[in-house]
């Protein structure tokens, strides 16, 4: 994660772009109206690119978590590890946003669904 040097505020597309550059295979994000009783996201690996399909009918914070969860599959196919990776990145974004507010650092970020997550509008 440190090698990806993720910018703040967190735009879930950024780790995908950086990881794609690092691996030499681009990662394409695709918002899709998935069935609500099915998976919220999936990773589709193709010879020329990887695609992350994520639920378009959910909150931005949830979309970010879905995308980061799927990014977590690049290091290990285990579902639990992918969930830990997504949660870790989201937690770091939350903590950095709170620190910025506590120390009065200029904060051009708009509040997210939970009024504490640091996300941008770059998902759609």
PyMOL commands that set and color helices and strands:
alter all, ss='L'
color gray80, all
select helices_A, chain A and resi 2-4+12-23+60-74+79-102
alter helices_A, ss='H'
color red, helices_A
select strands_A, chain A and resi 26-32+41-45+49-55
alter strands_A, ss='S'
color yellow, strands_A
deselect
rebuild
show_as cartoon
